Amino acid sequence: MQRSLRLAVRRLSTTTGAQLESGKVYDSVSNYYGKVLSSSKDLKTSACTTSAKPAQNILDALKLVPDPIKDRYYGCGTPLPDGIDGLDLLDLGSGSGRDCYVAASLVGANGSVTGVDMTDEQLGIANQHVSEYMSKLGYKEENLEFKKGYIEFLQDAGVEKESVDMVISNCVINLSPNKELVLKGVFDALREGGELYFSDVYCDRRLPEHVRTHDVMLGECLGGALYIEDFIRICRNVGFTDPRRLSIDPITVTDPELQELCGNARFFSITYRCFKLSNLETLCEDYGQVGYYKGTIPNHPNSYELDDHHVFETNKPMLVCGNTASMVGETWLGKHFEIVGDRSTHFGLFDCAPLPEAGGSTEQASAGGGCC
């Protein structure tokens, strides 16, 4: 193993067994994405592919992204929200850089985008086309850079504490041998009011070791899939008190060998939103607050979906819990919302139940967070 890999494994754990498993994960992932896969056509499951059609502005931005960048894309969602102009954004496990390139367009010349990845082959492709892309966007100065490093150790990669407004990640955190360390690093990197907005692969149960360590299962983003409820627990442990689910899609395993290996386990691609706000509570509390969406976020003139059970119609008053009021009023979303009321008077628990699942296909997948 390279020296940087040995150091990363050593820092992840002081126990020999955990070191060996961490090293195996790093080696397997780096080899799979750097050497085994030559394009997204080589994938054996739908885990590392995007099922939903991206918004039109993202499709327009993608037209400018060089083909070599798009050919090595292995994402499972589209973790790029609208209205992020001027934000400083960090992408975990940026790979060939597709999401970073699109984000560089969305944040504009006054924002910045940084991608962190551990794979030399992917970083080589990502860095090769930056200057060309900046010229296409008409930017006088580059707002896009890529750093080599491990997502468990963001500071070592040059990402300072409280330095970014948003962190995105596309089907990558599941590849880490220490997901809690990743989420803690993200929490530290975010400024107050910042957001982790990311898509990843989850499972409806804890997977046995022989499935978690299978090379192809790891590479296909299934072996490292977190049990949904364990993810919620980790979020709360590191400070993301109320993670919100935005979307969920079932994952199809098409390879017969992998189907047998998975057994009855069900996998999902889920997009979560996790806000860094010091006043969030573990349960949804009622303070009599009302939220108004101004209709000012690009591509959302009539309504805005905060999560899978909070849809704000433009200029329509909506009763909200204290957490939701903070999420839309005290973050980068604040300029697009008006909140009436404060937390001076408490009326008990807020009924913040999620909407029923359509068709019941994902009814066992938890929404998580306080608003569950």
C-alpha positions, 0 to 999 in steps of 0.5 A: 500500500502507498504511504498515504493509504497506510497512514489513513488505515492506521488513523482509522483504528488502532485494532489490527482487525479493523485496520485490515478491514479498512485497508481492504475497503480502501484497496477494493474501492480504489481498484474498482473505480480506478482500474476495473470500471472503464465507464458506467456501462460496466456496472452490475447494479443500478446502485451507482446510476441516477434513476430520476431525470435531472432538472433542466438547468442541470441538463443544460449545465451538463451539455458543457461538461467534457465527455470524459468527465461524464463517462466516468460518472457513477452517482446514484442521485442528483445532489445539486439543489437549486438556488446555490449561487454564491455558496462555497461547496464541497464534494466528497468523493468527487471522482471524475468531477461531474457533479463538481463541474455542474456545481461550478456553473450553479454557484456562479463566479462568486461561489467556489467548488472543491472536490476531494477524492482518493483515486489518482486515476479519477483526479487525473481526469477531473483536473485535465479539463478545468481550464477548458470548462472555466473558459466555456463558463466565461469565468475570469478566475477558476472557481473549481479545484480538486484535492487528493485525500480521504473523506474521513480526514478532510482537514488533511486534504486542506478543508478547514473547519467552518469553511463551506456552506454546503457539502454534497456527495453522490453514492460515496459515503457508503464506500467509507470504512468509517462513516461516522468519522466522515459525517463528523468531518462534514459537520466540522467543515460546515459553517453554522446554517450549512447543509449536507445535501447528498444521495447514497445507498442504504439497506433495510437491515444490517448486512453480514460480514461476508456481504459487506467485504465482498469486492464487487458488492463494495464497488457497486456501493451495496456492501457498505450500505448503511442500515437506515436506522443506523445512519439516523443514529450516527447523524444525531451522534455527530450533531445533525440532529434532524436529518430529512429525507428528500427522495427514495428509490429502490435499487435493482440488483441484476447480477444473479450471483449478487442477487443470491449473495444479497438474499432478502436485503432491500437497497435504496437510493436516498437523498438526505438533507442534514443541516448544521443548526445549533438549535435543532431538537430531537423531536418536532416541537410546536411554537406556533410558527408560520412559514411563507415561501417567496417563490424566488428559488430558480426552477421553483416558482410555484412551490418548494420541497424541503423534504418528502413531507414539507412542500411549501406553496408560494405565498401560502402560510404553512404551520411549521415546527421549530426545526423546520422554521430554522431550516428554511429561515436560518440557513442559505434558504433564509432569503427565500422564506419568511418565518412569522413567530419565534420560540418564546411560547411552546405548544407541545409536540408538533404533528410532523408525520411524513406523507404516506408512500405511494404504492407502498413499495418503500414503506419499510424505509424510515424517513428518519429524523425528528420529522418522522 
